[in-house]
Amino acid sequence: MTDTPEKIEVFTYDLYDLVCDAYVAQLEDTPLPVAFYLERIKNIAYGYLPSEMHQQFEEYLNNKDYLPKTKIITDLT
């Protein structure tokens, strides 16, 4: 990731869909499974990801960087 944040223009209707899907996914009376809304959110958001960041994203998933860092305790006394 770069140290300098970049701005990306997002179409208003895509932003609206992202917000709606995020909120609807949390409701109890959704007509579709939560996974449907999360998949739509991922697809819309990934479309805005700059192509040069696709490899970085793949590494993030492959390295499981989303997992918390673990600390191994070797002294049990």
Distance bins in CASP14 RR format, pairs under 12 A and 6 or more apart:
PFRMAT RR
TARGET T0000
AUTHOR 0000-0000-0000
RMODE 2
METHOD distances of the structure
MODEL  1
1 49 0 0 0 0 0 1 0 0 0 0 0
1 50 0 0 0 0 0 1 0 0 0 0 0
1 52 0 0 0 0 0 1 0 0 0 0 0
1 53 1 0 0 1 0 0 0 0 0 0 0
1 55 0 0 0 0 0 1 0 0 0 0 0
1 56 1 0 0 1 0 0 0 0 0 0 0
1 57 0 0 0 0 0 1 0 0 0 0 0
1 59 0 0 0 0 0 1 0 0 0 0 0
1 60 0 0 0 0 1 0 0 0 0 0 0
1 65 0 0 0 0 0 1 0 0 0 0 0
2 50 0 0 0 0 1 0 0 0 0 0 0
2 52 0 0 0 0 1 0 0 0 0 0 0
2 53 0 0 0 0 1 0 0 0 0 0 0
2 56 0 0 0 0 1 0 0 0 0 0 0
5 50 0 0 0 0 0 1 0 0 0 0 0
6 48 0 0 0 0 0 1 0 0 0 0 0
6 49 0 0 0 0 0 1 0 0 0 0 0
6 50 1 0 0 1 0 0 0 0 0 0 0
6 52 0 0 0 0 0 1 0 0 0 0 0
6 53 0 0 0 0 1 0 0 0 0 0 0
7 48 0 0 0 0 0 1 0 0 0 0 0
7 50 0 0 0 0 0 1 0 0 0 0 0
8 14 0 0 0 0 0 1 0 0 0 0 0
8 15 0 0 0 0 0 1 0 0 0 0 0
8 45 0 0 0 0 0 1 0 0 0 0 0
8 47 0 0 0 0 1 0 0 0 0 0 0
8 48 1 0 1 0 0 0 0 0 0 0 0
8 49 0 0 0 0 1 0 0 0 0 0 0
8 50 1 0 0 1 0 0 0 0 0 0 0
8 51 0 0 0 0 0 1 0 0 0 0 0
8 53 0 0 0 0 0 1 0 0 0 0 0
9 15 0 0 0 0 0 1 0 0 0 0 0
9 48 0 0 0 0 1 0 0 0 0 0 0
9 50 0 0 0 0 0 1 0 0 0 0 0
10 16 0 0 0 0 1 0 0 0 0 0 0
10 17 0 0 0 0 0 1 0 0 0 0 0
10 18 0 0 0 0 1 0 0 0 0 0 0
10 19 0 0 0 0 0 1 0 0 0 0 0
10 44 0 0 0 0 1 0 0 0 0 0 0
10 45 0 0 0 0 1 0 0 0 0 0 0
10 47 0 0 0 0 1 0 0 0 0 0 0
10 48 1 0 1 0 0 0 0 0 0 0 0
10 49 0 0 0 0 0 1 0 0 0 0 0
11 17 0 0 0 0 1 0 0 0 0 0 0
11 18 0 0 0 0 0 1 0 0 0 0 0
11 44 0 0 0 0 1 0 0 0 0 0 0
11 47 0 0 0 0 0 1 0 0 0 0 0
11 48 0 0 0 0 1 0 0 0 0 0 0
12 18 0 0 0 0 0 1 0 0 0 0 0
12 19 0 0 0 0 0 1 0 0 0 0 0
13 19 0 0 0 0 0 1 0 0 0 0 0
13 20 0 0 0 0 0 1 0 0 0 0 0
13 44 0 0 0 0 1 0 0 0 0 0 0
14 20 0 0 0 0 0 1 0 0 0 0 0
14 21 0 0 0 0 0 1 0 0 0 0 0
14 40 0 0 0 0 0 1 0 0 0 0 0
14 41 0 0 0 0 0 1 0 0 0 0 0
14 43 0 0 0 0 0 1 0 0 0 0 0
14 44 1 0 1 0 0 0 0 0 0 0 0
14 45 0 0 0 0 1 0 0 0 0 0 0
14 46 0 0 0 0 0 1 0 0 0 0 0
14 47 0 0 0 0 1 0 0 0 0 0 0
14 48 1 0 0 1 0 0 0 0 0 0 0
15 21 0 0 0 0 0 1 0 0 0 0 0
15 22 0 0 0 0 0 1 0 0 0 0 0
15 41 0 0 0 0 0 1 0 0 0 0 0
15 44 0 0 0 0 1 0 0 0 0 0 0
15 45 0 0 0 0 0 1 0 0 0 0 0
15 48 0 0 0 0 1 0 0 0 0 0 0
16 22 0 0 0 0 0 1 0 0 0 0 0
16 23 0 0 0 0 0 1 0 0 0 0 0
16 44 0 0 0 0 0 1 0 0 0 0 0
17 23 0 0 0 0 0 1 0 0 0 0 0
17 24 0 0 0 0 0 1 0 0 0 0 0
17 37 0 0 0 0 1 0 0 0 0 0 0
17 40 1 0 0 1 0 0 0 0 0 0 0
17 41 0 0 0 0 1 0 0 0 0 0 0
17 43 0 0 0 0 0 1 0 0 0 0 0
17 44 1 0 0 1 0 0 0 0 0 0 0
17 45 0 0 0 0 0 1 0 0 0 0 0
18 24 0 0 0 0 0 1 0 0 0 0 0
18 25 0 0 0 0 0 1 0 0 0 0 0
18 37 0 0 0 0 1 0 0 0 0 0 0
18 38 0 0 0 0 0 1 0 0 0 0 0
18 40 0 0 0 0 1 0 0 0 0 0 0
18 41 1 0 1 0 0 0 0 0 0 0 0
18 42 0 0 0 0 0 1 0 0 0 0 0
18 43 0 0 0 0 0 1 0 0 0 0 0
18 44 1 0 1 0 0 0 0 0 0 0 0
18 45 1 0 0 1 0 0 0 0 0 0 0
18 46 0 0 0 0 0 1 0 0 0 0 0
18 47 0 0 0 0 0 1 0 0 0 0 0
18 48 0 0 0 0 1 0 0 0 0 0 0
19 25 0 0 0 0 0 1 0 0 0 0 0
19 26 0 0 0 0 0 1 0 0 0 0 0
19 37 0 0 0 0 0 1 0 0 0 0 0
19 40 0 0 0 0 0 1 0 0 0 0 0
19 41 0 0 0 0 1 0 0 0 0 0 0
19 44 0 0 0 0 0 1 0 0 0 0 0
19 45 0 0 0 0 0 1 0 0 0 0 0
20 26 0 0 0 0 0 1 0 0 0 0 0
20 27 0 0 0 0 0 1 0 0 0 0 0
20 30 0 0 0 0 0 1 0 0 0 0 0
20 37 0 0 0 0 1 0 0 0 0 0 0
20 40 0 0 0 0 1 0 0 0 0 0 0
20 41 0 0 0 0 1 0 0 0 0 0 0
20 44 0 0 0 0 0 1 0 0 0 0 0
21 27 0 0 0 0 0 1 0 0 0 0 0
21 30 0 0 0 0 1 0 0 0 0 0 0
21 32 0 0 0 0 0 1 0 0 0 0 0
21 34 0 0 0 0 1 0 0 0 0 0 0
21 35 0 0 0 0 0 1 0 0 0 0 0
21 36 0 0 0 0 1 0 0 0 0 0 0
21 37 1 0 1 0 0 0 0 0 0 0 0
21 38 1 0 0 1 0 0 0 0 0 0 0
21 39 0 0 0 0 1 0 0 0 0 0 0
21 40 1 0 1 0 0 0 0 0 0 0 0
21 41 1 0 1 0 0 0 0 0 0 0 0
21 42 0 0 0 0 1 0 0 0 0 0 0
21 43 0 0 0 0 0 1 0 0 0 0 0
21 44 0 0 0 0 1 0 0 0 0 0 0
21 45 0 0 0 0 0 1 0 0 0 0 0
22 30 0 0 0 0 0 1 0 0 0 0 0
22 34 0 0 0 0 0 1 0 0 0 0 0
22 37 1 0 0 1 0 0 0 0 0 0 0
22 38 0 0 0 0 1 0 0 0 0 0 0
22 40 0 0 0 0 1 0 0 0 0 0 0
22 41 1 0 0 1 0 0 0 0 0 0 0
22 42 0 0 0 0 0 1 0 0 0 0 0
22 44 0 0 0 0 0 1 0 0 0 0 0
22 45 0 0 0 0 0 1 0 0 0 0 0
23 30 0 0 0 0 0 1 0 0 0 0 0
23 34 0 0 0 0 0 1 0 0 0 0 0
23 37 0 0 0 0 1 0 0 0 0 0 0
23 41 0 0 0 0 0 1 0 0 0 0 0
24 30 1 0 1 0 0 0 0 0 0 0 0
24 31 0 0 0 0 1 0 0 0 0 0 0
24 32 0 0 0 0 1 0 0 0 0 0 0
24 33 0 0 0 0 0 1 0 0 0 0 0
24 34 0 0 0 0 1 0 0 0 0 0 0
24 36 0 0 0 0 1 0 0 0 0 0 0
24 37 1 0 1 0 0 0 0 0 0 0 0
24 38 0 0 0 0 0 1 0 0 0 0 0
24 40 0 0 0 0 1 0 0 0 0 0 0
24 41 0 0 0 0 0 1 0 0 0 0 0
25 31 0 0 0 0 0 1 0 0 0 0 0
25 32 0 0 0 0 1 0 0 0 0 0 0
25 33 0 0 0 0 1 0 0 0 0 0 0
25 34 1 0 1 0 0 0 0 0 0 0 0
25 35 0 0 0 0 1 0 0 0 0 0 0
25 36 0 0 0 0 1 0 0 0 0 0 0
25 37 1 1 0 0 0 0 0 0 0 0 0
25 38 1 0 0 1 0 0 0 0 0 0 0
25 39 0 0 0 0 0 1 0 0 0 0 0
25 40 0 0 0 0 1 0 0 0 0 0 0
25 41 1 0 0 1 0 0 0 0 0 0 0
25 42 0 0 0 0 0 1 0 0 0 0 0
26 34 0 0 0 0 1 0 0 0 0 0 0
26 37 0 0 0 0 1 0 0 0 0 0 0
26 38 0 0 0 0 0 1 0 0 0 0 0
26 41 0 0 0 0 0 1 0 0 0 0 0
27 34 0 0 0 0 1 0 0 0 0 0 0
27 37 0 0 0 0 1 0 0 0 0 0 0
28 34 0 0 0 0 0 1 0 0 0 0 0
30 36 0 0 0 0 1 0 0 0 0 0 0
30 37 1 0 0 1 0 0 0 0 0 0 0
30 38 0 0 0 0 0 1 0 0 0 0 0
31 37 0 0 0 0 0 1 0 0 0 0 0
32 38 0 0 0 0 0 1 0 0 0 0 0
32 39 0 0 0 0 0 1 0 0 0 0 0
32 40 0 0 0 0 1 0 0 0 0 0 0
33 39 0 0 0 0 1 0 0 0 0 0 0
33 40 0 0 0 0 0 1 0 0 0 0 0
34 40 0 0 0 0 0 1 0 0 0 0 0
34 41 0 0 0 0 0 1 0 0 0 0 0
35 41 0 0 0 0 0 1 0 0 0 0 0
35 42 0 0 0 0 0 1 0 0 0 0 0
36 42 0 0 0 0 0 1 0 0 0 0 0
36 43 0 0 0 0 0 1 0 0 0 0 0
37 43 0 0 0 0 0 1 0 0 0 0 0
37 44 0 0 0 0 0 1 0 0 0 0 0
38 44 0 0 0 0 0 1 0 0 0 0 0
38 45 0 0 0 0 0 1 0 0 0 0 0
39 45 0 0 0 0 0 1 0 0 0 0 0
39 46 0 0 0 0 0 1 0 0 0 0 0
40 46 0 0 0 0 0 1 0 0 0 0 0
40 47 0 0 0 0 0 1 0 0 0 0 0
41 47 0 0 0 0 0 1 0 0 0 0 0
41 48 0 0 0 0 0 1 0 0 0 0 0
42 48 0 0 0 0 0 1 0 0 0 0 0
42 49 0 0 0 0 0 1 0 0 0 0 0
42 57 0 0 0 0 0 1 0 0 0 0 0
42 61 0 0 0 0 0 1 0 0 0 0 0
43 49 0 0 0 0 0 1 0 0 0 0 0
45 53 0 0 0 0 0 1 0 0 0 0 0
45 57 0 0 0 0 0 1 0 0 0 0 0
46 53 0 0 0 0 1 0 0 0 0 0 0
46 54 0 0 0 0 1 0 0 0 0 0 0
46 57 1 0 0 1 0 0 0 0 0 0 0
46 58 0 0 0 0 0 1 0 0 0 0 0
46 61 0 0 0 0 0 1 0 0 0 0 0
47 53 0 0 0 0 0 1 0 0 0 0 0
47 54 0 0 0 0 1 0 0 0 0 0 0
47 57 0 0 0 0 0 1 0 0 0 0 0
48 54 0 0 0 0 0 1 0 0 0 0 0
49 55 0 0 0 0 0 1 0 0 0 0 0
49 56 0 0 0 0 1 0 0 0 0 0 0
49 57 1 0 0 1 0 0 0 0 0 0 0
49 58 0 0 0 0 0 1 0 0 0 0 0
49 60 0 0 0 0 0 1 0 0 0 0 0
50 56 0 0 0 0 1 0 0 0 0 0 0
50 57 0 0 0 0 0 1 0 0 0 0 0
51 57 0 0 0 0 0 1 0 0 0 0 0
53 59 0 0 0 0 0 1 0 0 0 0 0
53 60 0 0 0 0 1 0 0 0 0 0 0
54 60 0 0 0 0 0 1 0 0 0 0 0
54 61 0 0 0 0 0 1 0 0 0 0 0
55 61 0 0 0 0 0 1 0 0 0 0 0
55 62 0 0 0 0 0 1 0 0 0 0 0
56 62 0 0 0 0 0 1 0 0 0 0 0
56 63 0 0 0 0 0 1 0 0 0 0 0
56 65 0 0 0 0 0 1 0 0 0 0 0
57 63 0 0 0 0 0 1 0 0 0 0 0
57 65 0 0 0 0 0 1 0 0 0 0 0
57 66 0 0 0 0 0 1 0 0 0 0 0
58 65 0 0 0 0 0 1 0 0 0 0 0
59 65 1 0 0 1 0 0 0 0 0 0 0
59 66 0 0 0 0 0 1 0 0 0 0 0
60 66 1 0 0 1 0 0 0 0 0 0 0
60 67 0 0 0 0 0 1 0 0 0 0 0
61 67 0 0 0 0 0 1 0 0 0 0 0
63 69 0 0 0 0 0 1 0 0 0 0 0
64 70 0 0 0 0 0 1 0 0 0 0 0
END
